[in-house]
Amino acid sequence: MNKLKLKYSELTFWQYQCIGFLLFFVNDILRSLEFWFSTTGSIIYMIYTYSIFFCITILLRYVYRPLYNLKKPMLLYFFLICGISFISSALSWELRIIVRPILIDEQYTWLTYKRNFDYLTVILTSSWIFFVWSILYFNIKYWKDLVAEIDRSKASLLLATKAQLQMLRYQINPHFLFNSLNSIKALTYENPEQAGIMLTELSEFLRTTLCYNDKVFVPIKEEIEIIEKYLSIEKIRFEERLNYKINYDKKILEKEILCFITQPIVENAIKHGLTNNPAGIDININFTKIEDYLSIEIENTGVLKDPDNSNGTGLKNVMERLDNAYSKQYIFCINEDNGVVKIRLLIPDKS
């Protein structure tokens, strides 16, 4: 239905004009076959008549266009259309009676034609053609303007949403960078060689992030690559205290999710997990599909403390980005079960 509406809204004035009069012309022929094909002159007269209608309505377009832009009350437009339709009908009839006696063999000329009450009746009854055309013109023009305005609004909203998502995304990178540089600083004194390796890994990670500067959504397989690069850095930092595993369903690797949506969640799990278990933690990251949702689960060994506290930059940005991208259609929950803290994010699968 939306595609059909889009096609109608993209038709030009000339397409509407030609299609409309063609249908009107065919309908008139089918209703009066005996009259129109009684003589050759009748056919020529019919073509001449519709040519007049076609040309006059083109002139009306240039009359109505500036009137439409004035944005006056509808009642005023109604009376204007009635008056203009009557004048257009009179003009069309005057042009028709010039050739009508010649083609249909009627006993009068343009000069001798009696312009009496019957003449006025003919003009009034034939003015409906121009009246209907005028109403359609205003309605179609209003509809096309409305569709264009809706499209502009959607485009503006999309740009605003994308800009906000990118702004939140740029807040994540400095947050991670700050933590990583502090780790490298600490390693410089404890293990200079490891500090050099970590600096190399960090530069590789940042180079990867630059590739996604203009991307809001990425395939899951690329999100996994980002997480692997991030965890390789954290592995150097925490060594045996951090063990991780990433599991995924190969069938969903091409499906798209928010870029960098997983990294701050994993970072949060490492931070709080090691705070509660300084000896070390295990982290499992699972990408699967559950019914109509894409599921991301991050599990870490530890104890859940103050689960409602999400004032950190990382999780706060995650929630804001999810709100902007999925309009409250996602599910985000944190719980603990048998010494394992689990974060589950369910994102609607729109593919």
VEXDREN-2710 file (C-alpha; in Angstrom, 1 decimal):
% VEXDREN-2710
k/r/px/py/pz
1/MET/0.0/0.0/0.0
2/ASN/2.8/2.4/0.9
3/LYS/4.5/1.7/-2.5
4/LEU/1.2/2.4/-4.3
5/LYS/0.8/5.7/-2.5
6/LEU/4.3/6.6/-3.3
7/LYS/3.8/6.0/-7.0
8/TYR/0.6/8.1/-7.1
9/SER/2.3/10.9/-5.3
10/GLU/5.1/10.9/-7.9
11/LEU/2.8/11.4/-10.9
12/THR/3.2/14.8/-12.6
13/PHE/0.4/17.2/-13.6
14/TRP/0.7/16.1/-17.2
15/GLN/0.3/12.5/-16.3
16/TYR/-2.8/13.2/-14.2
17/GLN/-4.1/15.4/-17.0
18/CYS/-3.6/12.8/-19.8
19/ILE/-4.8/9.8/-17.8
20/GLY/-7.9/11.7/-16.5
21/PHE/-9.1/13.0/-19.8
22/LEU/-8.3/9.7/-21.6
23/LEU/-10.6/7.9/-19.1
24/PHE/-13.3/10.5/-19.5
25/PHE/-13.0/10.4/-23.3
26/VAL/-13.3/6.5/-23.3
27/ASN/-16.3/6.6/-20.9
28/ASP/-18.1/9.2/-23.1
29/ILE/-17.6/7.1/-26.2
30/LEU/-19.0/3.9/-24.5
31/ARG/-22.0/5.8/-23.2
32/SER/-22.9/7.4/-26.5
33/LEU/-21.7/5.0/-29.2
34/GLU/-24.7/5.5/-31.5
35/PHE/-24.3/9.3/-31.5
36/TRP/-20.6/9.6/-31.8
37/PHE/-20.3/7.1/-34.7
38/SER/-23.4/8.2/-36.6
39/THR/-21.3/10.5/-38.8
40/THR/-17.7/11.3/-39.4
41/GLY/-18.4/14.9/-38.2
42/SER/-19.5/13.6/-34.8
43/ILE/-16.1/12.0/-34.2
44/ILE/-14.2/15.1/-35.2
45/TYR/-16.5/17.2/-33.1
46/MET/-15.9/15.0/-30.1
47/ILE/-12.2/15.2/-30.5
48/TYR/-12.4/19.0/-30.9
49/THR/-14.6/19.2/-27.7
50/TYR/-12.2/17.3/-25.6
51/SER/-9.3/19.3/-27.0
52/ILE/-11.1/22.4/-25.7
53/PHE/-11.6/20.9/-22.3
54/PHE/-7.9/19.8/-22.2
55/CYS/-6.6/23.3/-23.1
56/ILE/-8.9/25.2/-20.8
57/THR/-8.0/23.1/-17.8
58/ILE/-4.3/23.7/-18.6
59/LEU/-5.1/27.5/-18.4
60/LEU/-6.9/26.9/-15.1
61/ARG/-3.8/25.4/-13.7
62/TYR/-2.0/28.7/-14.1
63/VAL/-4.9/30.5/-12.5
64/TYR/-5.2/28.1/-9.6
65/ARG/-1.5/27.8/-8.8
66/PRO/-1.1/31.3/-7.3
67/LEU/-4.6/31.1/-5.6
68/TYR/-3.6/27.8/-3.9
69/ASN/-0.4/29.4/-2.6
70/LEU/-2.5/32.1/-0.9
71/LYS/-3.8/29.5/1.6
72/LYS/-7.2/31.1/2.0
73/PRO/-10.3/29.6/3.7
74/MET/-11.9/26.7/2.0
75/LEU/-15.2/28.4/1.6
76/LEU/-13.6/31.2/-0.5
77/TYR/-12.0/28.6/-2.7
78/PHE/-15.4/26.9/-3.2
79/PHE/-17.0/30.1/-4.5
80/LEU/-14.0/30.9/-6.7
81/ILE/-14.1/27.4/-8.2
82/CYS/-17.9/27.8/-8.9
83/GLY/-17.4/31.1/-10.6
84/ILE/-14.3/30.0/-12.6
85/SER/-16.0/26.8/-13.6
86/PHE/-19.0/28.7/-15.0
87/ILE/-16.8/31.1/-17.0
88/SER/-14.7/28.1/-18.3
89/SER/-17.9/26.3/-19.3
90/ALA/-19.2/29.4/-21.1
91/LEU/-15.9/29.8/-23.0
92/SER/-15.8/26.1/-24.0
93/TRP/-19.4/26.3/-25.3
94/GLU/-18.7/29.4/-27.3
95/LEU/-15.7/27.7/-28.9
96/ARG/-17.8/24.6/-29.6
97/ILE/-20.7/26.4/-31.4
98/ILE/-18.2/27.9/-33.8
99/VAL/-17.7/24.5/-35.5
100/ARG/-20.8/22.5/-34.2
101/PRO/-23.1/23.7/-37.0
102/ILE/-20.5/22.7/-39.6
103/LEU/-19.7/19.2/-38.2
104/ILE/-23.2/18.2/-36.9
105/ASP/-25.3/20.0/-39.5
106/GLU/-27.3/22.3/-37.1
107/GLN/-29.2/25.3/-38.5
108/TYR/-27.4/28.2/-36.8
109/THR/-24.1/30.0/-36.8
110/TRP/-22.0/31.4/-34.0
111/LEU/-23.4/34.9/-34.6
112/THR/-27.1/33.8/-34.9
113/TYR/-27.0/31.3/-31.9
114/LYS/-29.6/32.3/-29.4
115/ARG/-28.1/33.0/-26.0
116/ASN/-31.2/32.6/-23.9
117/PHE/-32.3/30.6/-20.8
118/ASP/-31.5/27.4/-22.6
119/TYR/-28.0/28.7/-23.4
120/LEU/-27.5/29.4/-19.7
121/THR/-28.8/26.0/-18.8
122/VAL/-26.3/24.3/-21.1
123/ILE/-23.5/26.3/-19.6
124/LEU/-24.5/25.4/-16.0
125/THR/-24.9/21.7/-16.8
126/SER/-21.6/21.4/-18.6
127/SER/-19.7/23.4/-15.9
128/TRP/-19.5/20.3/-13.7
129/ILE/-16.6/19.1/-15.8
130/PHE/-14.5/22.1/-14.8
131/PHE/-15.8/22.1/-11.3
132/VAL/-14.8/18.4/-10.7
133/TRP/-11.5/19.0/-12.4
134/SER/-10.8/22.0/-10.1
135/ILE/-11.7/20.1/-7.0
136/LEU/-9.4/17.3/-8.0
137/TYR/-6.6/19.8/-8.8
138/PHE/-6.8/21.3/-5.3
139/ASN/-7.1/18.0/-3.5
140/ILE/-4.3/16.3/-5.4
141/LYS/-2.0/19.3/-5.0
142/TYR/-2.8/19.4/-1.3
143/TRP/-2.2/15.7/-1.0
144/LYS/1.1/15.9/-2.8
145/ASP/2.2/18.8/-0.6
146/LEU/1.2/16.8/2.5
147/VAL/3.1/13.7/1.3
148/ALA/6.2/15.9/0.6
149/GLU/5.9/17.5/4.0
150/ILE/5.6/14.1/5.7
151/ASP/8.7/12.9/3.8
152/ARG/10.6/16.0/4.8
153/SER/9.6/15.5/8.5
154/LYS/10.7/11.8/8.4
155/ALA/14.0/12.8/6.8
156/SER/14.6/15.5/9.4
157/LEU/13.7/13.1/12.2
158/LEU/16.0/10.4/10.7
159/LEU/18.9/12.9/10.5
160/ALA/18.3/14.1/14.0
161/THR/18.1/10.6/15.3
162/LYS/21.3/9.6/13.4
163/ALA/23.1/12.7/14.7
164/GLN/22.1/11.9/18.2
165/LEU/23.2/8.2/17.9
166/GLN/26.5/9.3/16.5
167/MET/27.0/11.9/19.3
168/LEU/26.4/9.2/21.9
169/ARG/28.7/6.8/20.0
170/TYR/31.5/9.4/20.1
171/GLN/31.1/9.7/23.9
172/ILE/31.8/6.0/24.2
173/ASN/35.2/6.0/22.4
174/PRO/36.8/8.6/24.7
175/HIS/35.5/6.7/27.8
176/PHE/37.2/3.5/26.7
177/LEU/40.3/5.4/25.5
178/PHE/40.7/7.1/28.9
179/ASN/40.6/3.7/30.7
180/SER/43.0/2.1/28.2
181/LEU/45.6/4.9/28.5
182/ASN/45.5/4.6/32.3
183/SER/46.2/0.8/31.9
184/ILE/49.1/1.5/29.5
185/LYS/50.5/4.0/32.0
186/ALA/50.4/1.5/34.8
187/LEU/51.9/-1.2/32.6
188/THR/54.8/1.1/31.6
189/TYR/56.2/0.8/35.1
190/GLU/55.3/-2.8/35.7
191/ASN/55.9/-4.4/32.3
192/PRO/57.2/-2.1/29.5
193/GLU/57.0/-4.9/26.9
194/GLN/53.4/-5.6/27.6
195/ALA/52.7/-1.8/27.6
196/GLY/54.1/-1.7/24.1
197/ILE/52.0/-4.6/22.9
198/MET/48.9/-3.1/24.4
199/LEU/49.6/0.3/22.8
200/THR/49.9/-1.5/19.4
201/GLU/46.6/-3.3/20.0
202/LEU/44.9/-0.1/21.1
203/SER/46.1/1.7/17.9
204/GLU/44.7/-1.2/15.9
205/PHE/41.4/-1.0/17.7
206/LEU/41.1/2.7/17.2
207/ARG/42.0/2.3/13.5
208/THR/39.1/-0.1/13.3
209/THR/36.7/2.3/14.9
210/LEU/37.6/5.0/12.4
211/CYS/36.2/2.7/9.7
212/TYR/32.8/2.9/11.3
213/ASN/32.6/6.7/11.9
214/ASP/29.7/7.2/9.5
215/LYS/27.9/3.9/10.4
216/VAL/25.1/3.7/12.8
217/PHE/24.2/0.0/12.2
218/VAL/26.6/-2.8/11.4
219/PRO/26.3/-6.6/10.7
220/ILE/26.7/-8.7/13.9
221/LYS/29.9/-10.3/12.4
222/GLU/31.5/-6.9/12.4
223/GLU/30.3/-6.1/15.9
224/ILE/31.9/-9.4/17.0
225/GLU/35.2/-8.3/15.4
226/ILE/35.1/-5.1/17.4
227/ILE/34.5/-6.9/20.6
228/GLU/37.3/-9.3/19.9
229/LYS/39.8/-6.4/19.4
230/TYR/38.6/-4.8/22.6
231/LEU/38.9/-8.0/24.6
232/SER/42.4/-8.6/23.3
233/ILE/43.4/-5.3/24.8
234/GLU/41.7/-6.1/28.2
235/LYS/43.3/-9.5/28.2
236/ILE/46.8/-7.9/28.0
237/ARG/45.8/-5.7/30.9
238/PHE/44.3/-8.3/33.2
239/GLU/46.2/-11.4/32.0
240/GLU/45.0/-14.6/33.7
241/ARG/42.4/-12.7/35.7
242/LEU/40.2/-12.4/32.5
243/ASN/39.0/-15.3/30.4
244/TYR/36.4/-14.8/27.7
245/LYS/34.5/-16.7/25.0
246/ILE/32.3/-15.5/22.2
247/ASN/29.5/-17.7/20.8
248/TYR/27.3/-16.9/17.9
249/ASP/24.7/-18.4/15.6
250/LYS/26.1/-18.3/12.0
251/LYS/22.7/-17.7/10.6
252/ILE/22.4/-14.2/12.1
253/LEU/25.9/-12.9/11.3
254/GLU/24.6/-10.6/8.5
255/LYS/21.8/-9.1/10.5
256/GLU/22.4/-5.6/11.6
257/ILE/22.5/-4.1/15.1
258/LEU/23.7/-0.8/16.6
259/CYS/27.4/-0.3/16.1
260/PHE/29.5/-0.5/19.3
261/ILE/26.4/-1.4/21.4
262/THR/28.1/-4.4/22.9
263/GLN/31.5/-3.0/23.9
264/PRO/30.3/-0.7/26.7
265/ILE/28.2/-3.6/28.2
266/VAL/31.3/-5.9/28.1
267/GLU/33.4/-3.1/29.6
268/ASN/30.9/-2.7/32.4
269/ALA/30.9/-6.4/33.1
270/ILE/34.7/-6.5/33.3
271/LYS/34.8/-3.5/35.6
272/HIS/32.2/-4.6/38.1
273/GLY/33.1/-8.3/37.8
274/LEU/36.7/-7.8/38.7
275/THR/35.7/-5.3/41.5
276/ASN/33.6/-8.0/43.1
277/ASN/36.1/-10.9/42.2
278/PRO/39.6/-9.5/42.1
279/ALA/41.0/-13.0/41.6
280/GLY/39.5/-13.2/38.1
281/ILE/36.3/-13.6/36.1
282/ASP/35.0/-15.6/33.1
283/ILE/33.0/-13.8/30.5
284/ASN/30.7/-15.5/27.9
285/ILE/29.2/-13.5/25.1
286/ASN/26.4/-15.1/23.1
287/PHE/24.7/-13.8/19.9
288/THR/21.5/-15.7/19.0
289/LYS/18.0/-15.2/17.8
290/ILE/14.9/-15.7/20.0
291/GLU/11.7/-15.6/18.0
292/ASP/11.5/-12.1/16.5
293/TYR/14.4/-10.7/18.5
294/LEU/18.2/-10.7/18.2
295/SER/19.6/-11.7/21.5
296/ILE/22.9/-10.5/23.0
297/GLU/23.9/-12.1/26.3
298/ILE/26.9/-11.1/28.4
299/GLU/27.6/-13.4/31.4
300/ASN/30.3/-12.9/34.0
301/THR/31.1/-14.7/37.2
302/GLY/30.5/-12.5/40.2
303/VAL/27.9/-10.9/42.4
304/LEU/25.3/-8.4/41.3
305/LYS/25.4/-5.3/43.4
306/ASP/23.0/-2.3/43.0
307/PRO/21.6/-3.5/39.6
308/ASP/19.5/-0.3/39.2
309/ASN/22.5/1.9/39.3
310/SER/23.3/2.8/35.6
311/ASN/24.8/6.2/36.1
312/GLY/28.0/5.2/34.4
313/THR/28.8/6.7/31.0
314/GLY/28.9/3.4/29.3
315/LEU/25.5/1.9/30.2
316/LYS/23.9/5.3/30.2
317/ASN/24.9/5.8/26.6
318/VAL/23.8/2.2/25.8
319/MET/20.3/3.0/27.1
320/GLU/20.0/6.3/25.3
321/ARG/21.2/4.8/22.0
322/LEU/18.7/2.0/22.3
323/ASP/15.9/4.4/23.1
324/ASN/16.7/6.4/19.9
325/ALA/17.3/3.5/17.6
326/TYR/14.5/1.1/18.7
327/SER/11.8/3.4/20.3
328/LYS/11.4/1.3/23.5
329/GLN/10.9/-1.9/21.5
330/TYR/13.9/-3.5/22.9
331/ILE/14.3/-5.5/26.2
332/PHE/17.3/-4.9/28.5
333/CYS/17.6/-6.8/31.8
334/ILE/20.3/-7.7/34.4
335/ASN/20.0/-10.5/36.9
336/GLU/22.2/-12.9/38.9
337/ASP/21.8/-16.7/39.2
338/ASN/24.2/-19.0/41.0
339/GLY/27.2/-16.6/41.1
340/VAL/26.7/-15.6/37.4
341/VAL/25.7/-12.1/36.4
342/LYS/23.8/-12.1/33.2
343/ILE/22.9/-9.1/31.0
344/ARG/20.4/-9.8/28.2
345/LEU/19.6/-7.4/25.4
346/LEU/16.8/-8.3/23.0
347/ILE/16.6/-6.2/19.8
348/PRO/13.8/-6.4/17.3
349/ASP/14.9/-8.2/14.1
350/LYS/13.7/-5.9/11.4
351/SER/15.2/-7.9/8.5
END
